[in-house]
Amino acid sequence: MSGQWVALLLLAVAGFLVGGVWSTWRNGSRGLAAVLTFAALLSIGGAVAWLA
């Protein structure tokens, strides 16, 4: 059961990061948006790997 909580937390962090990507992309900071995209993808990958 605790593993599911970790995966859920990672997915929540990924959602937060995707919101940051959207915000920074619209404000014109493309470099920071790329870094946040990479972090969001790592978080999603970690959640999937944790559940596997």
Sequence and secondary structure as in RCSB ss.txt:
>XXXX:A:sequence
MSGQWVALLLLAVAGFLVGGVWSTWRNGSRGLAAVLTFAALLSIGGAVAWLA
>XXXX:A:secstr
 HHHHHHHHHHHHHHHHHHHHHHHHHHT HHHHHHHHHHHHHHHHHHHHHH 
